[in-house]
Amino acid sequence: MIYLSKHNILNQFLGCFFIAGSLFAVLSTGGCALTSKSAITYYNLDYPSPKAEYSKTSPDVLMVYKFLSSSEVDTLLFSISDEKKSSSIVSQHRWQENPVDMITELVLRDIETSRLFDKAVDQWSSMRYRYALEGTVRNLMGEIVENSARAVVEAEVSFIDFEASKLGKKIIFRKLYKITEPSVDKTPAMIAQAMNRAVKRLSKRIRDDVSASMTIISSEQKGM
């Protein structure tokens, strides 16, 4: 038979109490971390791709260079400016990926599926190409003004012909596109949906301008 002294019993009790307290602290800390992580919402840019929409498909190859972003564009946090608040960042709402890269991928995808060109490739392709698109995203954020909200996308885009006979004709056009799309309400989730619609409109306007330019080039070539 083993007898425990009062001193040993007290030490065992304190030891168990310390272990239980430490375990509770670890679980509490983990719980807080999990809560903070789950509070962050991530957003993507995506929408259904267009179907074939152009009657004449150019037989040439178009390269879409990776769009750049100006210093004002936050590629990590989903920025929303509110005229009634000093802060313009919603730290709990972030982009799943670099939004400028997503815009590049969507513009390229839409050109492919719309059949504007026989082939459209990204800048890592080794395929020989004649035409190219390059751009810089100047603004990409939500705006809250009074009781309404909207998404704003601004991009400067150039359409280039590397086989133009004259140096001055290489840049077919350079345009600054500004798209504003109203949001259903002022919540970040609805503004993010408006942002998707705005990018969709941006892609469509770029395609239409490229298509119009290709029609002019085709007419000029026939007139030679």
C-alpha positions as CSV (number, residue, x, y, z in Angstrom):
1,M,0.0,0.0,0.0
2,I,1.3,3.4,-1.0
3,Y,0.6,6.5,1.1
4,L,0.7,10.0,-0.3
5,S,1.7,12.9,1.9
6,K,-0.3,16.1,1.9
7,H,2.6,17.7,0.2
8,N,2.6,15.3,-2.7
9,I,-1.2,15.5,-3.1
10,L,-0.9,19.3,-3.3
11,N,1.9,19.2,-5.9
12,Q,-0.2,16.8,-8.1
13,F,-3.2,19.0,-7.8
14,L,-1.2,22.1,-8.8
15,G,0.4,20.3,-11.7
16,C,-3.0,19.1,-13.1
17,F,-4.3,22.6,-12.6
18,F,-1.3,24.1,-14.5
19,I,-1.7,21.6,-17.4
20,A,-5.4,22.3,-17.7
21,G,-4.8,26.0,-17.6
22,S,-2.2,25.8,-20.3
23,L,-4.4,23.6,-22.5
24,F,-7.2,26.2,-22.1
25,A,-4.9,29.0,-23.1
26,V,-3.7,27.2,-26.2
27,L,-7.3,26.3,-27.3
28,S,-8.4,29.9,-26.6
29,T,-5.6,31.3,-28.7
30,G,-6.3,28.9,-31.5
31,G,-9.9,29.7,-31.3
32,C,-9.2,33.5,-31.7
33,A,-6.9,32.8,-34.6
34,L,-9.5,30.7,-36.3
35,T,-12.1,33.4,-35.8
36,S,-9.9,36.1,-37.2
37,K,-9.0,34.0,-40.2
38,S,-12.6,33.0,-40.9
39,A,-13.6,36.7,-40.8
40,I,-11.5,37.4,-44.0
41,T,-13.5,37.2,-47.2
42,Y,-11.7,36.6,-50.6
43,Y,-13.0,37.7,-54.0
44,N,-12.3,36.6,-57.5
45,L,-13.0,38.3,-60.8
46,D,-15.0,36.0,-63.0
47,Y,-18.1,35.8,-65.2
48,P,-19.4,33.6,-68.1
49,S,-17.3,33.8,-71.2
50,P,-18.9,35.3,-74.3
51,K,-19.8,33.1,-77.3
52,A,-18.7,33.7,-80.8
53,E,-19.9,37.2,-81.6
54,Y,-17.9,38.4,-84.6
55,S,-18.8,37.5,-88.2
56,K,-15.2,37.9,-89.4
57,T,-12.4,36.2,-87.6
58,S,-8.9,37.6,-88.2
59,P,-6.5,34.9,-89.4
60,D,-3.7,36.6,-87.5
61,V,-2.4,35.9,-84.0
62,L,-2.9,38.3,-81.2
63,M,-0.7,38.4,-78.1
64,V,-2.1,39.8,-74.9
65,Y,0.7,41.1,-72.7
66,K,0.3,40.9,-68.9
67,F,-1.5,44.1,-67.8
68,L,0.4,46.3,-65.4
69,S,-1.0,48.2,-62.4
70,S,-0.3,51.7,-61.3
71,S,0.8,52.4,-57.7
72,E,-2.7,53.5,-56.8
73,V,-4.1,50.0,-57.3
74,D,-4.1,47.7,-54.3
75,T,-3.6,44.2,-55.6
76,L,-4.1,42.6,-52.1
77,L,-6.9,44.3,-50.3
78,F,-10.3,45.0,-51.9
79,S,-10.4,48.8,-51.5
80,I,-13.6,50.7,-51.0
81,S,-13.6,54.5,-50.6
82,D,-16.3,56.1,-48.5
83,E,-16.6,59.9,-48.5
84,K,-18.0,59.8,-44.9
85,K,-15.0,57.8,-43.6
86,S,-11.3,58.6,-43.6
87,S,-10.3,55.0,-44.3
88,S,-10.5,53.6,-47.9
89,I,-9.4,50.0,-47.1
90,V,-11.6,47.1,-46.0
91,S,-8.9,44.9,-44.4
92,Q,-11.2,41.9,-43.9
93,H,-12.0,41.8,-47.7
94,R,-9.2,40.7,-50.0
95,W,-8.4,39.5,-53.5
96,Q,-8.0,35.8,-53.9
97,E,-5.3,36.5,-56.5
98,N,-3.8,39.6,-58.1
99,P,-6.9,41.3,-59.7
100,V,-4.8,42.8,-62.5
101,D,-3.6,39.3,-63.6
102,M,-7.2,38.2,-63.5
103,I,-8.3,41.0,-65.7
104,T,-5.5,40.0,-68.2
105,E,-6.7,36.4,-68.2
106,L,-10.3,37.4,-68.7
107,V,-9.6,39.8,-71.6
108,L,-7.5,37.0,-73.3
109,R,-10.2,34.4,-72.6
110,D,-13.0,36.6,-74.0
111,I,-11.0,37.3,-77.2
112,E,-10.5,33.6,-77.7
113,T,-14.1,32.6,-77.1
114,S,-15.6,35.5,-79.1
115,R,-13.6,34.4,-82.2
116,L,-12.2,37.9,-82.7
117,F,-8.9,36.3,-83.8
118,D,-8.0,32.9,-85.0
119,K,-5.6,32.6,-82.1
120,A,-4.9,34.6,-79.0
121,V,-2.0,33.9,-76.8
122,D,-0.3,35.2,-73.6
123,Q,3.2,36.7,-73.4
124,W,4.8,33.4,-72.5
125,S,3.8,31.9,-75.8
126,S,6.5,31.2,-78.4
127,M,4.0,31.5,-81.3
128,R,4.7,34.2,-83.9
129,Y,2.2,37.0,-83.7
130,R,1.4,40.3,-85.5
131,Y,-0.9,42.1,-83.2
132,A,-0.7,42.8,-79.5
133,L,-2.7,44.3,-76.6
134,E,-1.0,45.8,-73.6
135,G,-2.5,47.8,-70.8
136,T,-2.2,49.4,-67.4
137,V,-4.9,49.3,-64.8
138,R,-5.1,52.8,-63.3
139,N,-8.0,52.4,-60.9
140,L,-9.8,49.4,-59.4
141,M,-11.9,50.0,-56.3
142,G,-15.4,50.4,-54.9
143,E,-16.8,53.9,-54.1
144,I,-19.5,54.8,-51.7
145,V,-21.1,58.2,-52.3
146,E,-24.0,59.3,-50.1
147,N,-26.5,56.4,-50.2
148,S,-25.2,54.6,-53.3
149,A,-22.2,52.5,-54.2
150,R,-20.4,51.5,-57.4
151,A,-17.4,49.7,-58.8
152,V,-14.8,51.6,-60.8
153,V,-12.3,50.2,-63.3
154,E,-9.9,52.4,-65.3
155,A,-7.4,50.9,-67.7
156,E,-5.2,52.4,-70.4
157,V,-5.0,49.9,-73.3
158,S,-2.9,50.0,-76.5
159,F,-3.5,47.9,-79.6
160,I,-0.3,47.4,-81.6
161,D,0.5,46.2,-85.1
162,F,4.1,45.0,-85.3
163,E,4.0,44.5,-89.0
164,A,2.8,48.0,-89.8
165,S,4.6,49.5,-92.8
166,K,5.0,52.9,-91.2
167,L,6.4,53.5,-87.7
168,G,3.6,55.9,-86.9
169,K,1.0,53.2,-87.6
170,K,2.3,50.6,-85.2
171,I,0.1,51.8,-82.3
172,I,-3.3,51.5,-83.8
173,F,-5.0,53.0,-80.8
174,R,-4.3,53.9,-77.2
175,K,-7.4,54.5,-75.1
176,L,-8.2,55.2,-71.4
177,Y,-11.3,53.2,-70.5
178,K,-13.3,54.2,-67.4
179,I,-16.1,51.9,-66.4
180,T,-18.5,52.6,-63.5
181,E,-21.0,50.0,-62.5
182,P,-23.7,50.6,-59.8
183,S,-23.9,48.2,-56.9
184,V,-27.1,46.8,-55.5
185,D,-26.1,48.1,-52.0
186,K,-23.0,49.3,-50.1
187,T,-21.8,45.9,-48.8
188,P,-18.4,44.7,-50.1
189,A,-20.0,41.5,-51.5
190,M,-22.4,43.4,-53.7
191,I,-19.6,45.9,-54.7
192,A,-17.5,42.9,-55.7
193,Q,-20.3,41.6,-57.9
194,A,-20.5,45.1,-59.5
195,M,-16.8,44.9,-60.1
196,N,-17.2,41.7,-62.1
197,R,-19.8,43.4,-64.3
198,A,-17.5,46.4,-64.8
199,V,-14.6,44.2,-65.9
200,K,-17.0,42.3,-68.2
201,R,-17.9,45.7,-69.8
202,L,-14.3,46.7,-70.0
203,S,-13.4,43.5,-71.9
204,K,-16.3,44.0,-74.3
205,R,-15.4,47.6,-75.1
206,I,-11.8,46.6,-75.8
207,R,-12.9,43.8,-78.1
208,D,-15.3,46.1,-80.0
209,D,-12.6,48.7,-80.5
210,V,-10.1,46.1,-81.7
211,S,-12.8,44.7,-84.1
212,A,-13.5,48.1,-85.5
213,S,-9.8,48.7,-86.0
214,M,-9.4,45.4,-87.8
215,T,-12.2,46.3,-90.1
216,I,-10.5,49.5,-91.1
217,I,-7.2,47.8,-91.6
218,S,-8.8,45.1,-93.8
219,S,-10.5,47.8,-95.9
220,E,-7.2,49.7,-96.3
221,Q,-5.4,46.5,-97.4
222,K,-8.1,45.8,-100.0
223,G,-7.8,49.3,-101.3
224,M,-4.1,49.0,-102.0
